[in-house]
């Protein structure tokens, strides 16, 4: 007779400069084997949703002051698309599931905030691997306005 036990969900505690100590689920921690451009030494990040918004934070597990604001580009650019190269698919172990995010730059005038469509952050939620991929031969920009001019001036525009 065999007994099967549900795998316990493990949590870890990380320090952040913005929220103090946070408890995050192990499945929300991603390995970035090559780090992120400019931060190659940091290879482990937690994906933390910003409640009631389309945004998330990519928080370094080891460096409290290192986090990036992310957003799904499809929320603001529904026809956003690109072909992920075979090398990137292999590095990330992607078979089926994939999540795509854009890094966000907040401007002092929030309506002028931008997202990087040229170098998306691609995550494999099954293997918990991530990588920022630079799209070569693409017309996408590194500073694409999140809110179109007409949305920024509307009542629902902005954060």
C-alpha positions in Angstrom: 0.0 0.0 0.0 1.4 3.4 -1.0 0.7 6.7 0.6 0.9 9.8 -1.4 1.4 13.2 0.1 0.8 16.5 -1.4 3.9 18.5 -1.9 4.1 21.2 0.7 4.3 24.7 -0.7 7.5 26.2 0.6 7.9 29.8 1.3 11.1 31.9 1.7 11.6 35.3 3.4 13.3 38.0 1.5 14.3 41.6 2.4 13.1 44.4 0.2 13.9 48.1 0.4 10.3 49.0 -0.5 8.2 46.6 1.6 10.6 45.3 4.3 10.6 41.6 4.8 8.3 39.6 2.5 7.2 36.0 2.5 7.1 34.6 -1.1 6.2 31.2 -2.4 9.0 29.1 -3.8 7.1 28.8 -7.1 7.3 32.6 -7.5 11.1 32.5 -7.5 12.8 32.4 -10.9 16.4 31.6 -11.8 18.1 33.9 -14.3 21.2 32.0 -15.1 22.8 34.9 -16.9 21.2 37.6 -14.7 19.7 40.7 -16.3 21.8 43.0 -18.5 23.8 45.2 -16.1 23.0 42.9 -13.2 24.6 39.7 -14.3 25.6 38.8 -10.7 22.0 38.7 -9.5 20.5 35.4 -10.7 17.5 34.8 -8.4 14.4 36.9 -8.5 10.9 36.7 -7.0 7.9 37.7 -9.1 5.6 39.7 -6.9 2.2 40.9 -8.2 1.2 44.5 -7.3 -2.3 43.9 -6.1 -5.2 45.4 -8.0 -2.9 46.6 -10.8 -1.6 45.0 -14.0 1.9 45.5 -12.7 4.4 43.1 -10.9 7.8 43.5 -9.3 10.8 41.4 -10.1 12.6 41.5 -6.8 16.1 40.2 -6.3 16.1 37.6 -3.6 19.6 38.6 -2.3 19.8 42.3 -2.9 17.0 44.3 -1.1 17.5 47.4 -3.2 17.2 45.7 -6.6 13.8 45.4 -8.1 12.2 46.0 -11.5 8.6 47.0 -12.3 7.1 44.8 -14.9 3.8 44.7 -16.9 2.3 42.3 -19.4 2.8 44.2 -22.7 -0.4 42.6 -24.0 -2.4 44.7 -21.6 -1.5 47.8 -23.5 -0.4 46.5 -26.9 -2.8 43.6 -27.7 -1.1 42.9 -31.0 2.4 42.6 -29.5 4.1 39.6 -30.9 7.6 38.2 -31.6 9.2 34.9 -32.4 11.3 33.5 -29.6 14.5 32.0 -31.0 15.4 28.4 -30.6 18.5 29.2 -28.5 16.3 31.2 -26.1 13.7 28.4 -26.0 16.4 25.9 -25.2 18.0 28.0 -22.5 14.6 28.5 -20.8 13.5 24.9 -21.3 10.3 26.1 -22.9 7.9 23.5 -24.1 4.5 25.0 -23.7 4.0 27.6 -21.0 5.6 31.0 -21.2 5.0 34.3 -19.6 6.1 37.6 -21.1 6.7 40.9 -19.4 8.1 44.3 -20.2 10.3 46.4 -18.0 8.6 49.6 -17.0 10.3 53.0 -16.5 8.2 55.3 -14.4 8.4 59.0 -15.4 7.9 61.8 -13.0 4.8 62.6 -15.1 3.2 59.1 -14.7 1.4 59.4 -18.1 4.8 59.5 -19.8 5.9 56.2 -18.3 7.2 53.7 -20.8 7.7 49.9 -21.2 10.5 48.2 -23.1 9.0 46.2 -25.9 12.4 45.6 -27.6 13.8 43.5 -24.7 11.0 41.5 -23.0 11.5 39.4 -19.9 10.5 35.9 -20.8 9.7 33.4 -18.0 9.1 29.7 -18.0 6.7 29.1 -15.1 7.2 25.3 -15.3 11.0 25.3 -14.9 11.0 28.7 -13.1 13.7 30.1 -15.4 13.9 33.6 -16.8 15.8 35.7 -19.3 15.6 39.1 -20.8 15.6 38.6 -24.5 16.7 41.3 -27.0 14.6 41.2 -30.2 16.9 41.7 -33.2 15.5 43.1 -36.4 12.4 44.4 -34.7 10.6 47.8 -35.0 9.6 47.7 -31.3 11.1 50.4 -29.0 12.8 50.4 -25.6 10.6 53.3 -24.6 7.0 52.6 -25.7 4.5 54.8 -24.0 2.3 52.7 -21.7 -0.7 54.9 -22.0 -1.6 56.4 -25.4 -2.1 60.1 -25.5 -5.9 59.8 -25.5 -5.9 57.3 -22.6 -3.5 59.4 -20.5 -5.9 62.3 -20.7 -9.0 60.3 -19.8 -10.4 59.7 -16.4 -9.1 56.1 -16.3 -5.6 56.8 -17.6 -2.5 56.8 -15.5 -1.8 54.7 -12.4 
